[in-house]
Every structure is written in C-alpha cells, then in structure tokens.
Amino acid sequence: MRKWWPLAAISLGTFMLLVDVTIVTVALPDMAADFDTTLPDLEWVVDIYALALASLLLGVGSSADRIGRKKVYLWGLIVFTAASLVCAVAPNADVLIAARAVQGLGAAGMFGTTLALLGMHYNGRERGVAFAVWGATNAIAAAAGPVVGGLLTEYLDWRWIFFVNLPVCLIAVVMTLRVVREEKSAAGQRPDVLGILTFTVASGALTFALIRAHSDGWGASLTLTMFAVAVVALALFVVVESRHEHPILDLSLFRRPSFTGIMVSALILQAAAFAYLLFESLWMQSVLGYGPVKAGLYILPMCGAAFVVSILVGRFGPFPPRVSMGVGLALIAAGSALQAMLDAGSSADAIVLGLVVSGLGVGLVTPSLSAAALASVPPERGGMAGGAVNTFRQLGFALGIAVFGVIFQSRIESVLEDNGHVADPHQAAVALSGGQAGSIVSAAPAGERAGVEHLVHEAFASGLNVMLGVAAVLGVVAALLAFAMVRVPAGGAPQQGRPAPAAPGQQTRADAAL
C-alpha cells in the first residue's frame, strides 16, 4: 500500500484545486447580494481563477522540470492555501477577485506538476491505474464543486467554500513532504520568461475582451483594444517560442497530428462539459428559486457517472486513447444536446439525463487525455506535456464561460426584444444573466407579474438551449478530431529512448509516425 501514498498526496491537492474551479458557481447569488455585483463581476470570480491557472501552467510545468517538481508542487500548495484564506475574509468583490487570481497562481504550481510526478512514481500497469484514479479525481472534483459549494453556502456561509481548503491543504503539504520524492531533469536551462509573459498576456486579454463584449458591446474601444492586444501577444508568443532553446511549449510538436488532437480535445472538453454549469446554476437559483444545496445536488449525477466510468477505465483498460477520447467527447456532445430541450415550464429535472451522459463522457476522456499527453513527449519533458494539456483544459473552461456568456446574454436579449414589452432589452438581459430575475419580476406591476415571470422563464430557457447547442457542436467536432488524429498507444507509456522534440524547422521520423 505504501506505493500508492504518492498518488494519494497528489490526488488530494488536485482535488482541492479543481473543486475551486466550479465550487463558486452556486455561491454567486449570495456573493452578488453581499457585494452588489454585475454579471461581468460574477464571471470574473470564476474566470480569473481558471485564467490564472491556464495562463501559468505552461511556464510552471516547464520550470518544474528545471527546478524540481516536488518543490514547485509544494510552493503551489502553500500559495493556494494562503490565497484561500484571503478569499474567505475578502471585504469586497475586488479583493475576492484579486485573491482568486493568486489562488490560481498556486493552483498552477500544483496542477502543472501532477502528471510529471505521477509519471515519475509509476510505470507500466501501475501508471495506468494511477492515471485512472487521478482522472477520476479530476472528474469528481469538477462535477462535485457545485454540490460542495451548495452545502457550505446554504448551511454555513459562502466564505466557507474557501475556509474548508485550509485543513485539507495542510494535510496535503504534510503528505507530500513525507511520501513524494524529488526529481528534476532540465538543470541549467535558461527559463523562457518571454514565452510565459506573452502567453499570459494573450490568454488574459482574449478572455477579458470576450467578457466585456457582452456588457460594453463588440465595437467598444476597450473590447477592440483587448482583442488587438491578444492578437499581438499571441504573435509574439509564436516568435519567441520558435527561437528559444528551451521553450515552455515546443511548437514543433504541433506538427504531430496526435499532439494537436490531444490539445484541441483538452480545450473543448472543459468548455463543452463544464463551462455551462455557471449559467445552469443561475437558472436554477434565480429563476426556478432553488437553494444552493438543491441546485448543487442536480449536478451530483454527473459527478457519480464520471467517477464510475473513470474507475472502470482503470480496472479494464487501458483502451486506445483515440477510442476512449472520441467516444467520451461524443457522449459529452450528446449530453449537452439532451439538455438543450428546455422551455418556460421546465424544471431542473429536464437536465439530469443530459448531465449523466456528459458525466459518462468526462469519465472516459479525462484519464485517457492525460496519459496520452504524457506519452506524446519524451519522459524528460513530462512537465511540459502535463502543463500543456492542463493549460488547454483550463483555458477552454475560462474561454468557454466568456463565450457562453456572450451567447447566453445575446439570446436572452433577442427574446426580450421580440416580446416588445420590455423598455430596455439590453439592460434587462444584463440583469437577468446577472442573477437578478427575482428583482425584475417583483418590480413589475402586480397585474403584469405573471406575464413577466413567464417571459423570464422563456428567455432563460432559450438562452440555455442555444448555449448548450453550441456546446454539443463543439463536442462533435472534438470527437471527430480525436478519432482522426490521435495515434498514441494504449497505456500512455512514453517510448523509451525517444529523442527530444525536434528544434523548430526540423522533423523526426517519430514526428511523422505520430
């Protein structure tokens, strides 16, 4: 049993950092009441964490190869714990958002090293079991976040979703110090500071532009400026990475269809499976009137399905990644489509089947995706591979929330405009998508409240349907790409003796084979 203690220590830290991606979704209405926030503010409480996590993962994973994976993981745990305390006592939304960004920094230190640490401790069939358990942890954490958040918010206070991190993280620190060994394999390499900086600016500016687009408008000067900054920063990132001796992301790897397919699948996975949960939580609480616990419990079947499938994959696998990823992404698409059938009279029961089907897909994809990513590079670049796949996953979540927010609010506004009885459809749409459905209904004249309430239900259902339809299309695209492009052997074991990634402008036979 001692051999599994490193897996337990790593999985515990992973669980906490991933729970915090979605745990705040059911607490947003309570936060809004305390801080008087708008939808963009609400989105930033969720998005700034995922964005900081995604933006820094590449740099953290690459740096961990050089300075020590255990050391980076431990420092990440410590920063995450300290930032959680600040989140718990935040006096206003600005402090909470800033602390969430720092929390994302600590999470990047943890998440960017987990795959490399697992690959370092386990080989052969044990590695398959470790990835399956880690994948199950990923799936449970992402889906269980709203459930845990609902329980803590309703029976204690929303601040306890951050207080609870403290004892768990301290246990993870002690376990890591005792059972996880240290390893570094890239000593003496010059850090890719410009690569980290340009990627962070590009992803941050793009997400900021998308979030502001549906409040300020697509033609607003700030929105256009942020889009321009994102394009310039991304171009600079490509230039820097193509010239750096040890880049945080070796762009030559994208010549390999398998690597490209894995990264695209990771990007779409989080968006298609999880990004819409924020808006379903707002629907259940602000429109249907559910409490945080009830809203969170509706997500529980997704969590259970993901857990069961991940364990079965570890027990009966490994399966060819192209099959498990392709089928899993297709199930995620089907789950989103099954949920996109809402109307003004729908209750949350209407989304349960779709959430279960999506959970089955998440349980299939997550462990296979991680193992395939680690197998796509030489062992000494495990930190880079782990950082890359987890970067694309969290970036997909952050961008998914931003894009779905635009789609959701635009559709609500369109329904209100078609109704013709709303004086300012844009402001009403902003208020509705900010969780203020109850105040809009109560503000209507007594004789019109029934009609206004029906319109609110209709607008929300329509917005969710369009958003979930987009998620389904994304899932189908990702499934097709996985089937067509991914050619990594079952088991996810790196090929021994495989050469380091080719320098920019070169291609090895291994590249062509993949």
C-alpha positions in Angstrom: 0.0 0.0 0.0 2.9 2.3 0.6 3.5 2.6 -3.1 0.1 4.4 -3.5 0.8 7.1 -0.9 2.3 9.5 -3.5 -0.8 9.1 -5.7 -3.0 9.9 -2.6 -0.9 13.0 -1.8 -1.0 14.3 -5.4 -4.7 13.4 -5.9 -5.7 15.3 -2.7 -4.1 18.5 -3.9 -5.5 18.1 -7.4 -9.0 17.6 -5.9 -8.8 20.8 -3.9 -7.6 23.0 -6.8 -10.1 21.6 -9.3 -13.0 21.8 -6.8 -12.3 25.5 -6.6 -12.8 25.9 -10.3 -16.5 25.2 -10.0 -17.3 25.4 -6.3 -18.2 29.1 -6.5 -20.9 28.7 -9.2 -23.7 28.0 -6.8 -22.5 30.7 -4.4 -22.6 33.5 -7.0 -26.1 34.8 -6.0 -25.0 35.1 -2.3 -21.8 36.8 -3.4 -23.9 39.2 -5.5 -26.1 40.0 -2.6 -23.1 40.8 -0.4 -21.0 42.7 -2.9 -23.8 44.1 -5.3 -22.1 42.7 -8.4 -22.9 42.6 -12.1 -22.6 39.6 -14.5 -19.0 40.6 -15.5 -18.1 40.7 -11.9 -19.7 37.3 -11.3 -17.9 35.8 -14.3 -14.5 37.2 -13.1 -14.9 35.4 -9.7 -15.0 32.2 -11.6 -12.9 33.1 -14.7 -9.9 34.9 -13.1 -9.1 31.7 -11.2 -9.3 29.5 -14.3 -7.5 32.1 -16.4 -4.6 32.5 -13.9 -4.4 28.7 -13.7 -4.4 28.3 -17.5 -2.0 31.2 -18.3 0.7 30.0 -15.9 0.5 26.2 -16.3 2.9 26.1 -19.3 5.5 28.1 -17.6 5.1 26.2 -14.3 5.3 22.8 -15.9 8.4 23.7 -17.9 10.1 25.4 -14.9 9.4 22.4 -12.7 11.4 20.2 -15.0 14.3 22.5 -14.2 14.0 23.5 -10.5 12.2 20.4 -9.1 8.7 19.1 -9.5 8.1 18.4 -5.8 9.4 21.8 -4.8 7.1 23.6 -7.3 4.1 21.5 -6.2 4.7 22.3 -2.5 5.1 26.0 -3.1 1.9 25.9 -5.1 0.1 24.3 -2.2 1.3 27.0 0.2 0.3 29.9 -2.1 -3.1 28.3 -2.8 -3.7 27.9 1.0 -2.8 31.5 1.8 -4.9 32.9 -1.0 -7.9 30.7 0.1 -7.7 32.5 3.5 -7.8 35.9 1.8 -10.7 34.8 -0.3 -12.6 33.7 2.8 -12.2 37.1 4.5 -12.5 39.3 1.4 -14.3 42.6 2.3 -15.4 43.3 -1.3 -15.5 41.9 -4.8 -12.3 43.5 -5.9 -10.3 41.8 -3.1 -12.0 38.5 -3.8 -11.2 38.6 -7.5 -7.6 39.6 -6.8 -7.2 36.7 -4.2 -8.8 34.3 -6.7 -6.1 35.3 -9.2 -3.3 34.5 -6.6 -5.2 31.3 -5.8 -4.9 30.4 -9.5 -1.2 31.0 -9.4 -0.8 28.5 -6.5 -3.1 26.0 -8.3 -0.9 26.3 -11.4 2.1 25.3 -9.4 0.2 22.2 -8.3 -1.6 21.3 -11.5 1.4 21.9 -13.7 3.4 19.2 -11.9 0.9 16.5 -11.1 1.2 14.5 -14.4 5.0 14.6 -14.3 5.0 13.5 -10.6 2.7 10.6 -11.3 4.8 9.6 -14.4 7.9 9.7 -12.2 6.5 7.4 -9.5 4.6 4.8 -11.6 5.3 2.7 -14.6 3.5 0.0 -16.6 0.1 -1.1 -15.4 0.6 0.9 -12.2 0.8 4.0 -14.3 -2.5 3.2 -15.9 -4.1 2.7 -12.5 -2.6 6.0 -11.2 -3.9 7.9 -14.2 -7.3 6.3 -13.8 -7.5 7.3 -10.2 -6.2 10.8 -11.0 -8.7 11.1 -13.8 -11.5 10.1 -11.5 -10.3 12.7 -9.1 -10.4 15.3 -11.9 -13.9 14.3 -12.9 -15.3 14.2 -9.3 -13.7 17.5 -8.4 -15.1 19.4 -11.4 -18.6 18.0 -11.0 -18.7 17.9 -7.2 -17.7 21.6 -6.8 -21.3 22.8 -7.1 -22.5 20.2 -4.6 -19.9 21.0 -2.0 -20.4 24.7 -2.7 -24.2 24.4 -2.2 -23.9 22.6 1.1 -21.4 25.1 2.5 -23.2 28.2 1.2 -26.7 27.2 2.4 -25.8 25.7 5.8 -22.8 27.9 6.7 -21.8 30.8 4.5 -20.3 31.2 1.1 -17.0 32.1 2.7 -16.7 28.5 4.0 -16.1 27.3 0.4 -12.6 28.9 0.9 -12.1 28.2 4.7 -12.5 24.5 4.0 -9.4 24.5 1.9 -7.1 25.3 4.8 -7.1 22.0 6.7 -7.2 19.9 3.6 -4.3 21.7 2.0 -2.2 21.4 5.2 -2.8 17.6 5.2 -1.7 17.6 1.5 1.5 19.5 2.4 2.5 17.0 5.2 1.8 14.0 2.9 3.8 15.5 0.1 6.8 16.2 2.3 6.7 12.6 3.6 5.9 10.4 0.5 6.7 12.3 -2.7 10.2 12.2 -4.0 12.0 15.0 -5.8 13.3 14.9 -9.4 14.4 17.5 -11.9 15.7 16.8 -15.4 16.5 20.1 -17.1 19.1 21.7 -14.8 20.9 24.7 -16.3 18.3 25.6 -18.9 17.5 29.2 -19.4 13.9 29.9 -18.4 11.5 31.1 -21.1 10.4 34.3 -19.4 9.2 36.0 -22.6 7.2 32.9 -23.5 5.4 32.9 -20.1 4.7 36.6 -20.3 3.4 36.7 -23.9 1.2 33.7 -23.4 -0.3 35.1 -20.2 -1.0 38.4 -21.8 -2.6 36.8 -24.9 -4.9 34.5 -22.9 -5.8 37.2 -20.4 -6.5 39.8 -23.0 -8.7 37.5 -25.1 -10.8 36.4 -22.1 -11.2 39.9 -20.9 -12.3 41.1 -24.3 -14.9 38.3 -24.5 -16.3 39.1 -21.1 -16.5 42.8 -21.8 -18.0 42.3 -25.2 -21.5 41.4 -23.9 -21.6 44.3 -21.5 -19.8 47.1 -23.3 -20.5 45.9 -26.9 -18.3 44.3 -29.6 -17.5 47.7 -31.0 -16.5 49.4 -27.7 -12.9 50.8 -27.7 -11.9 48.7 -24.7 -13.2 45.5 -26.3 -11.4 46.1 -29.6 -8.2 47.1 -27.8 -8.1 43.9 -25.8 -8.7 41.8 -28.9 -5.8 43.6 -30.6 -3.5 43.1 -27.5 -4.4 39.4 -27.6 -3.5 39.0 -31.3 -0.2 40.9 -30.9 0.8 38.9 -27.8 -0.1 35.6 -29.5 2.0 36.5 -32.5 4.9 37.5 -30.2 4.5 34.2 -28.3 4.9 32.2 -31.6 8.0 34.2 -32.5 9.5 33.8 -29.0 8.8 30.0 -28.8 10.2 29.3 -32.3 13.5 30.9 -31.3 14.0 29.9 -27.6 16.3 27.0 -27.0 14.0 25.5 -24.3 10.5 26.9 -24.9 7.6 26.4 -22.5 5.7 24.9 -25.4 7.7 23.3 -28.2 5.7 24.4 -31.3 7.3 21.7 -33.4 5.1 19.2 -31.5 2.1 20.6 -33.3 3.4 19.0 -36.5 2.4 15.7 -34.9 -1.3 15.1 -35.5 -1.6 13.2 -32.2 -0.3 16.1 -30.1 -2.5 18.6 -31.9 -5.6 16.4 -31.5 -4.9 15.9 -27.8 -4.6 19.7 -27.2 -7.7 20.5 -29.1 -9.6 17.8 -27.3 -8.4 19.2 -24.0 -9.5 22.7 -24.9 -13.0 21.7 -26.0 -13.5 19.2 -23.1 -13.8 21.8 -20.4 -15.9 24.2 -22.4 -18.4 21.6 -23.7 -18.7 19.7 -20.4 -18.4 22.3 -17.6 -18.5 25.9 -18.7 -22.3 26.0 -19.0 -22.7 24.9 -15.3 -22.4 28.5 -14.2 -25.4 29.5 -16.2 -27.5 26.5 -15.3 -26.8 27.3 -11.6 -28.0 30.9 -12.2 -31.1 29.5 -13.9 -31.9 27.1 -11.0 -31.4 29.6 -8.3 -32.6 32.9 -9.7 -35.4 31.7 -12.0 -36.5 28.4 -10.5 -36.0 29.5 -6.9 -33.9 26.6 -5.8 -31.5 26.9 -2.8 -27.7 26.4 -3.3 -27.9 22.8 -2.0 -30.7 21.7 -4.2 -29.1 23.4 -7.2 -25.8 21.7 -6.4 -27.4 18.3 -6.0 -28.7 18.4 -9.5 -25.1 18.2 -10.6 -24.4 15.2 -8.5 -25.4 12.6 -11.1 -22.8 14.0 -13.4 -20.2 13.5 -10.7 -21.3 10.0 -10.0 -21.3 8.9 -13.6 -17.8 10.4 -14.2 -16.4 8.7 -11.1 -17.8 5.2 -12.0 -16.6 5.4 -15.6 -13.1 6.6 -14.6 -12.7 3.7 -12.2 -13.9 1.2 -14.8 -11.4 2.6 -17.3 -8.6 2.0 -14.7 -9.9 -1.5 -14.0 -10.5 -2.8 -17.5 -8.2 -0.5 -19.6 -6.1 0.8 -21.0 -8.0 1.4 -24.2 -6.7 3.1 -27.3 -6.8 6.9 -26.5 -8.4 7.7 -29.8 -11.3 5.4 -29.0 -11.8 6.5 -25.3 -11.4 10.2 -26.2 -13.5 10.0 -29.3 -16.4 8.2 -27.7 -16.1 10.3 -24.5 -16.3 13.6 -26.4 -19.2 12.2 -28.4 -21.1 11.4 -25.2 -20.3 14.9 -23.9 -21.9 16.3 -27.1 -24.9 14.1 -26.7 -25.3 15.1 -23.1 -25.3 18.8 -24.0 -27.8 18.2 -26.8 -30.1 16.3 -24.4 -30.1 19.3 -22.0 -30.9 21.7 -24.8 -34.7 21.0 -24.8 -35.9 23.5 -22.2 -39.0 25.7 -22.3 -40.7 28.1 -20.0 -42.2 25.3 -17.9 -39.1 23.2 -17.5 -37.7 22.3 -14.1 -34.1 21.1 -13.4 -35.3 17.5 -13.8 -35.0 18.2 -17.6 -31.2 18.4 -17.5 -30.5 15.4 -15.3 -30.3 12.8 -18.1 -28.0 15.0 -20.2 -25.7 15.7 -17.2 -25.4 11.9 -16.6 -24.5 11.3 -20.3 -22.0 14.1 -20.1 -20.5 12.6 -16.9 -20.0 9.3 -18.7 -18.1 11.1 -21.4 -15.9 13.0 -18.9 -15.1 9.8 -17.1 -13.8 8.3 -20.4 -11.9 11.3 -21.7 -10.1 12.6 -18.6 -7.7 9.8 -17.7 -7.0 8.9 -21.4 -6.3 12.5 -22.3 -3.7 12.9 -19.5 -2.0 9.6 -20.3 -1.9 10.3 -24.0 -0.4 13.8 -23.4 2.4 12.4 -21.2 3.1 9.7 -23.9 3.3 12.3 -26.6 6.7 13.7 -25.5 9.9 12.2 -24.1 10.0 11.4 -20.3 12.2 14.4 -19.6 9.6 16.7 -21.0 6.8 15.4 -18.8 6.4 18.7 -17.0 5.9 20.5 -20.3 3.3 17.9 -21.5 1.4 17.9 -18.3 1.4 21.7 -18.2 0.3 21.9 -21.9 -2.7 19.6 -21.6 -3.9 21.1 -18.3 -3.3 24.6 -19.8 -5.6 23.8 -22.7 -8.2 22.3 -20.4 -8.4 25.3 -18.1 -8.1 27.8 -20.9 -11.1 26.0 -22.5 -13.0 26.5 -19.3 -12.2 30.2 -19.0 -12.9 30.9 -22.6 -16.0 28.7 -22.6 -17.5 30.8 -19.8 -16.7 34.0 -21.6 -18.0 32.8 -25.0 -21.1 31.1 -23.5 -21.8 34.3 -21.5 -21.9 36.3 -24.8 -24.2 33.7 -26.4 -26.4 33.4 -23.4 -27.0 37.1 -22.8 -27.4 37.8 -26.6 -30.1 35.2 -26.8 -32.0 36.5 -23.8 -31.8 40.0 -25.2 -33.2 38.7 -28.5 -36.2 37.0 -26.8 -36.9 40.2 -24.8 -36.8 42.3 -28.0 -39.2 40.0 -29.8 -41.6 40.3 -26.9 -41.9 44.0 -27.4 -43.0 44.8 -23.9 -39.5 45.5 -22.4 -38.4 49.1 -22.5 -34.7 48.3 -22.4 -34.0 44.7 -23.5 -30.2 45.1 -23.2 -30.3 46.2 -19.6 -32.9 43.7 -18.7 -30.8 40.9 -20.3 -27.8 42.1 -18.3 -29.8 42.0 -15.1 -31.3 38.6 -15.9 -27.9 37.0 -16.8 -26.5 38.5 -13.6 -28.9 36.5 -11.5 -31.5 39.3 -10.8 -34.6 37.5 -12.2 -36.4 37.8 -8.8 -35.9 41.6 -8.6 -37.2 42.1 -12.2 -40.3 40.1 -11.5 -41.0 41.8 -8.2 -40.5 45.3 -9.8 -43.3 44.6 -12.4 -46.8 46.0 -11.7 -48.9 43.5 -9.8 -51.2 42.8 -12.7 -48.3 42.0 -15.0 -46.1 39.9 -12.8 -47.3 36.6 -14.1 -46.6 37.6 -17.7 -43.1 38.9 -16.7 -42.3 35.8 -14.8 -43.3 33.6 -17.8 -41.1 35.8 -20.1 -38.2 35.5 -17.8 -38.5 31.7 -17.8 -38.8 31.7 -21.5 -35.8 33.9 -22.1 -33.6 31.9 -19.7 -34.6 28.6 -21.3 -34.0 29.9 -24.8 -30.6 31.2 -23.8 -29.6 27.9 -22.2 -30.8 26.0 -25.2 -28.7 27.9 -27.7 -25.6 27.8 -25.4 -26.0 24.0 -24.9 -26.5 23.5 -28.6 -23.1 25.3 -29.2 -21.5 23.0 -26.6 -22.9 19.9 -28.4 -21.5 21.1 -31.7 -18.1 21.7 -30.1 -18.2 18.2 -28.6 -18.9 16.6 -32.0 -16.0 18.5 -33.6 -13.6 17.4 -30.9 -14.8 13.8 -31.2 -14.2 13.7 -34.9 -10.7 15.2 -34.5 -9.8 12.7 -31.8 -10.8 9.8 -34.0 -9.0 11.2 -37.0 -5.8 12.5 -35.4 -4.8 10.7 -32.1 -2.5 7.8 -32.6 -1.0 7.2 -29.1 -0.6 3.6 -27.9 -2.9 2.3 -25.2 -1.4 2.6 -21.7 0.1 6.0 -22.2 3.7 4.9 -21.6 6.3 7.1 -23.2 8.5 5.3 -25.7 11.9 4.6 -24.1 14.8 6.2 -25.8 12.7 8.5 -27.7 14.6 11.6 -28.8 13.9 15.1 -27.5 11.4 17.2 -29.5 12.9 18.5 -32.7 14.1 22.0 -32.9 11.9 24.4 -34.8 12.1 23.8 -38.5 13.1 20.1 -38.1 11.0 16.9 -38.0 12.0 13.5 -36.9 10.6 10.1 -38.0 8.8 9.8 -34.7 7.0 13.1 -35.6 5.9 11.7 -38.9 4.8 8.4 -37.3 2.6 10.3 -34.8 
